[in-house]
């Protein structure tokens, strides 16, 4: 699972989007690192912003201590303490808001289209699995979550470079149309550049993760293959190093099919999960399982916004979560310089911050 403890520490300072001067001139001192307390739950800070008149906005991830995503939090599960004192509902106007415009998850689906797939009955089922994967990952148009996730599809054979099929988009129809174009003539190279595909897939999402303006982005790479590397463009060591060095904001999954795969290597590539289909009849189910993992991970990120009653200086902010008898908290700092009355929290706020 993606763990982002302290990932955006430099963004959680007081001189962010509150419109004030830097900490040295504003009287704010928010240089300390966030701290967490765990009693069954782990909270991780992804981003924090302040905006006039008195809005404090925090994106955080919640999972169990065994890294199971928590996806069903309500605002009543969340407590807010400033400088050790609980902020009442009447004072805070707190809300858990939809994340489009504030959070983005990119999923790269990387398909093995070497000869062993294209020249067999596997191809039709692979298209079906990819279709179901897209449907399961992508939020429906018009839903509160639409716009949070973009999916792109690439494929590989024995060539040195992976091939684009569909760029990162939110349009399910465009993705499925791209999948339907996959036929036995898409490649005439029967070899498999698995190691190179792993490396390039990770490279393709590196630049998409992090924070740009007010949007926090994470990514997933999903690799499907029915065999081992044959092309030899890159080494197993290079591929394992790319997986090991990938940022925590990148999740990596692998899907294996049949008895020609190197299961131990695919498990190592699937840093966040590896699934295996004994035969073609099980393949769609395995695509759906990985899709479910990605959706749960995205849903375990929450955008909390509230109105602070503070009007000056820096203050400790503790976010506590109580869920099904499990507890956890995250303590950070915010700057209230320039804060004033008139604060409101609504679902329109994320696009404005």
C-alpha positions as MATLAB code, in Angstrom:
seq = 'XXXXXXXXXXXXXXXXXXXXXXXXXXXXXXXXXXXXXXXXXXXXXXXXXXXXXXXXXXXXXXXXXXXXXXXXXXXXXXXXXXXXXXXXXXXXXXXXXXXXXXXXXXXXXXXXXXXXXXXXXXXXXXXXXXXXXXXXXXXXXXXXXXXXXXXXXXXXXXXXXXXXXXXXXXXXXXXXXXXXXXXXXXXXXXXXXXXXXXXXXXXXXXXXXXXXXXXXXXXXXXXXXXXXXXXXXXXXXXXXXXXXXXXXXXXXXXXXXXXXXXXXXXXXXXXXXXXXXXXXXXXXXXXXXXXXXXXXXXXXXXXXXXXXXXXXXXXXXXXXXXXXXXXXXXXXXXXXXXXXXXXXXXXXXXXXX';
ca = [
       0.000    0.000    0.000;
       1.070    3.563   -0.535;
       2.491    5.124    2.627;
       3.012    8.877    2.639;
       4.023    9.752    6.203;
       5.638   13.162    5.995;
       5.633   12.998    2.168;
       4.661   16.650    1.813;
       6.281   18.099    4.908;
       7.476   21.125    3.034;
       3.896   21.784    1.962;
       2.472   21.624    5.457;
       4.287   24.760    6.596;
       2.578   27.949    7.483;
       3.591   29.955    4.484;
       1.496   27.885    2.069;
      -1.742   29.000    0.467;
      -2.955   31.117    3.360;
      -1.764   34.224    1.568;
       0.560   35.355    4.381;
       4.305   35.983    4.384;
       6.851   33.319    5.221;
       7.087   31.927    8.728;
       9.882   34.248    9.843;
       7.808   37.350    9.205;
       4.357   36.005   10.064;
       5.080   34.701   13.535;
       4.390   31.114   12.447;
       6.714   28.248   13.245;
       5.615   25.022   11.537;
       8.907   23.321   10.795;
       8.355   20.207   12.905;
       7.643   16.906   11.216;
       4.181   15.339   11.516;
       3.840   12.658   14.170;
       1.518    9.672   14.276;
       0.007    7.582   17.045;
      -1.257    4.089   16.241;
      -3.744    1.909   18.042;
      -4.854   -0.231   15.133;
      -4.899    2.563   12.528;
      -2.134    4.429   10.688;
      -2.754    7.940    9.338;
      -0.376    9.372    6.730;
      -0.198   13.008    5.658;
      -0.362   13.601    1.896;
      -0.944   17.368    1.795;
      -2.069   20.323    3.853;
      -3.189   23.818    2.911;
      -4.629   26.886    4.575;
      -6.775   29.488    2.879;
      -8.598   32.617    3.949;
     -10.897   33.298    5.567;
     -10.053   30.411    7.966;
     -10.111   27.158    5.980;
      -7.716   24.321    6.836;
      -7.573   21.498    4.293;
      -5.761   18.170    4.860;
      -5.458   15.102    2.630;
      -4.548   12.001    4.599;
      -4.536    8.244    4.108;
      -6.002    5.759    6.598;
      -5.136    2.081    6.812;
      -4.725   -0.549    9.476;
      -1.339   -1.311   10.969;
      -1.248   -4.305    8.616;
      -1.768   -1.952    5.623;
      -5.428   -2.745    4.912;
      -7.036    0.406    3.442;
      -9.934    1.938    5.374;
     -12.475    3.096    2.806;
     -15.721    3.852    4.645;
     -14.959    6.698    7.033;
     -17.683    9.205    7.820;
     -17.020   12.667    9.162;
     -18.292   11.451   12.539;
     -15.262    9.098   12.692;
     -12.914   12.079   12.639;
     -11.992   14.350   15.523;
     -10.081   17.646   15.267;
      -7.939   19.018   18.081;
      -6.132   22.330   18.011;
      -3.367   22.779   20.593;
      -4.727   19.741   22.440;
      -8.352   20.904   22.665;
     -11.203   19.292   20.748;
     -12.871   21.634   18.260;
     -16.641   21.340   18.423;
     -18.846   20.646   15.424;
     -20.343   24.131   15.672;
     -16.922   25.777   15.580;
     -15.271   23.640   12.916;
     -17.967   23.038   10.254;
     -15.810   20.038    9.320;
     -16.517   17.878    6.279;
     -14.976   15.036    4.301;
     -15.132   16.286    0.722;
     -14.805   14.733   -2.739;
     -11.180   14.886   -3.929;
     -11.337   15.755   -7.671;
      -9.277   18.883   -8.196;
      -7.175   18.034   -5.125;
      -6.093   14.399   -5.599;
      -5.242   12.289   -8.642;
      -4.405    8.610   -9.051;
      -2.776    7.434  -12.282;
      -2.976    3.737  -13.177;
      -0.766    2.327  -15.940;
      -1.966   -1.033  -17.258;
       0.934   -2.780  -18.996;
      -0.009   -5.800  -21.120;
       2.182   -8.570  -22.511;
       1.234   -8.871  -26.179;
       4.031  -11.171  -27.234;
       3.428  -14.098  -29.565;
       2.345  -16.523  -26.850;
      -0.658  -14.286  -26.130;
      -1.533  -13.101  -29.617;
      -1.333  -16.517  -31.255;
      -3.659  -18.305  -28.848;
      -7.101  -18.260  -27.279;
      -5.632  -16.101  -24.509;
      -6.101  -12.898  -26.504;
      -9.892  -12.755  -26.296;
      -9.850  -13.398  -22.554;
      -7.088  -10.838  -22.041;
      -9.235   -8.210  -23.736;
     -12.105   -9.195  -21.466;
      -9.914   -8.972  -18.377;
      -8.604   -5.555  -19.383;
     -12.167   -4.324  -20.009;
     -13.336   -5.486  -16.593;
     -10.259   -3.960  -14.983;
     -11.035   -0.559  -16.495;
     -14.681   -0.739  -15.448;
     -13.773   -1.737  -11.891;
     -11.104    0.938  -11.385;
     -12.686    3.951  -13.068;
     -15.397    5.828  -11.139;
     -18.595    6.338  -13.149;
     -19.079    9.648  -14.928;
     -21.021   12.049  -12.736;
     -20.044   10.370   -9.447;
     -18.327   12.296   -6.645;
     -15.114   10.387   -7.378;
     -15.065   10.952  -11.141;
     -11.875   12.740  -12.115;
      -9.773   11.269   -9.294;
      -8.472    8.383  -11.430;
      -6.896    8.297  -14.878;
      -5.937    5.065  -16.620;
      -3.425    4.627  -19.420;
      -2.714    1.402  -21.320;
       0.672    0.371  -22.734;
       1.840   -2.981  -24.098;
       5.082   -4.797  -24.665;
       6.508   -7.547  -26.845;
      10.190   -8.199  -27.605;
      10.997   -4.636  -28.638;
      13.312   -2.455  -26.555;
      10.522    0.015  -25.715;
       6.955   -0.393  -24.520;
       4.175    0.759  -26.852;
       1.359    3.215  -26.010;
      -2.205    2.078  -26.662;
      -4.324    4.665  -24.796;
      -2.910    7.721  -22.971;
      -3.993    8.550  -19.430;
      -7.681    9.448  -19.598;
     -10.853    9.396  -17.489;
     -13.044    8.262  -20.410;
     -14.037    4.594  -19.989;
     -15.292    4.382  -23.576;
     -11.953    5.573  -24.947;
     -10.124    2.969  -22.887;
     -12.408    0.132  -23.933;
     -12.226    1.208  -27.590;
      -8.451    1.026  -27.327;
      -8.628   -2.453  -25.811;
     -10.862   -3.618  -28.669;
      -8.162   -2.637  -31.196;
      -5.830   -5.306  -29.806;
      -5.638   -8.136  -32.350;
      -3.124  -10.750  -33.410;
      -1.572   -8.345  -35.929;
      -0.651   -5.668  -33.380;
       2.843   -7.157  -33.119;
       5.053   -9.431  -35.181;
       7.636   -9.850  -32.407;
       7.112  -13.083  -30.493;
       9.741  -12.354  -27.830;
       9.100  -10.847  -24.367;
      10.884   -7.812  -22.921;
       9.454   -8.220  -19.421;
      12.323   -6.655  -17.485;
      12.447   -3.625  -19.748;
       8.668   -3.242  -19.503;
       8.794   -3.197  -15.706;
      11.494   -0.521  -15.729;
       9.808    1.662  -18.342;
       6.369    1.303  -16.774;
       7.696    2.656  -13.488;
       9.600    5.407  -15.305;
       6.409    6.461  -17.102;
       4.606    7.296  -13.853;
       7.498    8.769  -11.860;
       6.958   12.290  -13.140;
       3.203   12.089  -12.461;
       3.492   11.581   -8.692;
       4.001   14.242   -6.048;
       2.388   17.664   -5.892;
       1.859   20.232   -8.605;
       0.053   23.400   -7.577;
      -2.693   22.100   -5.274;
      -3.053   18.573   -6.681;
      -1.494   15.579   -4.907;
      -0.863   12.622   -7.226;
      -0.092    8.942   -6.689;
       0.270    6.148   -9.240;
      -0.067    2.414   -9.815;
       1.608    0.142  -12.348;
      -0.137   -3.152  -13.206;
       1.939   -5.644  -15.200;
       0.390   -8.671  -16.939;
       2.479  -11.440  -18.505;
       2.211  -15.117  -19.376;
       5.938  -15.733  -19.541;
       9.476  -14.787  -18.505;
      11.856  -12.302  -20.097;
      13.291  -13.618  -23.350;
      14.521  -10.486  -25.101;
      17.377   -9.694  -22.745;
      17.302   -5.934  -23.244;
      17.544   -5.367  -19.487;
      18.566   -7.594  -16.607;
      16.500   -9.074  -13.805;
      18.695   -7.107  -11.396;
      17.851   -3.837  -13.179;
      14.119   -4.567  -12.986;
      14.240   -5.508   -9.301;
      16.224   -2.365   -8.566;
      13.603   -0.240  -10.364;
      10.866   -1.814   -8.230;
      12.846   -1.402   -5.019;
      13.707    2.222   -5.767;
      10.198    3.247   -6.821;
       8.732    5.950   -4.600;
       6.223    5.061   -1.919;
       3.653    7.016   -3.930;
       3.849    4.318   -6.637;
       2.071    0.984   -6.124;
       3.211   -1.944   -8.270;
       1.077   -4.998   -9.015;
       1.728   -8.061  -11.175;
      -0.566  -10.621  -12.795;
       0.776  -13.954  -14.029;
      -0.896  -16.511  -16.283;
      -0.017  -20.142  -16.925;
       2.942  -22.356  -16.112;
       5.626  -20.520  -18.116;
       5.982  -17.571  -15.757;
       8.731  -17.184  -13.181;
       6.458  -16.927  -10.153;
       9.138  -15.831   -7.696;
      10.222  -12.958   -9.943;
       6.660  -11.815  -10.585;
       6.016  -11.828   -6.837;
       9.049   -9.602   -6.388;
       7.824   -7.276   -9.136;
       4.354   -7.136   -7.536;
       5.540   -5.101   -4.569;
       1.975   -4.365   -3.494;
       0.325   -7.559   -4.712;
       0.844  -10.483   -7.068;
      -1.981  -12.650   -8.394;
      -1.792  -15.782  -10.498;
      -4.211  -17.447  -12.895;
      -3.624  -21.181  -13.387;
      -5.463  -21.055  -16.676;
      -7.218  -18.611  -18.959;
     -10.604  -19.134  -17.271;
      -9.292  -17.506  -14.070;
      -7.701  -14.478  -15.716;
     -10.615  -12.025  -15.632;
     -11.108  -12.678  -11.928;
      -7.453  -11.824  -11.238;
      -7.724   -8.554  -13.167;
     -10.794   -7.700  -11.092;
      -8.947   -8.491   -7.856;
      -6.122   -6.063   -8.639;
      -8.662   -3.464   -9.753;
     -10.355   -3.809   -6.360;
      -7.036   -3.243   -4.600;
      -6.473   -0.016   -6.521;
      -9.976    1.309   -5.853;
      -9.633    0.581   -2.133;
      -6.291    2.332   -2.013;
      -7.686    5.454   -3.703;
     -10.711    5.459   -1.392;
      -8.475    5.319    1.669;
      -7.372    8.905    0.978;
      -9.601   11.543    2.561;
      -9.904   15.286    2.085;
     -10.823   16.860    5.408;
     -11.661   20.533    5.524;
     -12.753   22.587    8.480;
     -13.018   26.149    9.711;
     -10.475   27.021   12.372;
     -11.427   29.356   15.232;
      -7.796   30.510   15.500;
      -6.906   33.973   14.208;
      -3.140   34.289   14.591;
       0.102   32.328   14.870;
       1.004   28.649   14.451;
      -0.898   25.843   16.144;
      -0.766   22.084   16.540;
      -3.428   20.249   14.569;
      -4.285   16.700   15.606;
      -6.595   14.620   13.409;
      -7.883   11.545   15.227;
      -9.816    8.673   13.660;
     -11.922    6.088   15.469;
     -13.241    3.257   13.289;
     -14.681   -0.072   14.427;
     -12.751    0.043   17.686;
      -9.463    0.974   15.997;
      -7.788    4.318   16.569;
      -5.038    6.425   15.109;
      -4.002   10.055   14.917;
      -1.844   12.436   12.936;
      -0.425   15.628   14.422;
       0.842   18.439   12.237;
       0.918   22.239   12.377;
      -0.949   25.043   10.658;
      -0.634   28.806   10.350;
      -3.606   31.009   11.245;
      -2.061   34.354   10.276;
      -4.747   36.509    8.677;
      -7.597   34.159    9.573;
     -10.953   35.867   10.111;
     -14.678   35.213   10.230;
     -16.880   34.119    7.347;
     -15.434   30.638    6.801;
     -17.659   28.042    5.130;
     -17.033   24.457    4.025;
     -18.806   23.053    1.009;
     -18.255   20.546   -1.758;
     -17.350   23.409   -4.096;
     -14.410   24.441   -1.954;
     -11.805   21.941   -3.306;
     -11.880   23.462   -6.784;
     -11.358   26.897   -5.348;
      -8.418   26.266   -3.022;
];
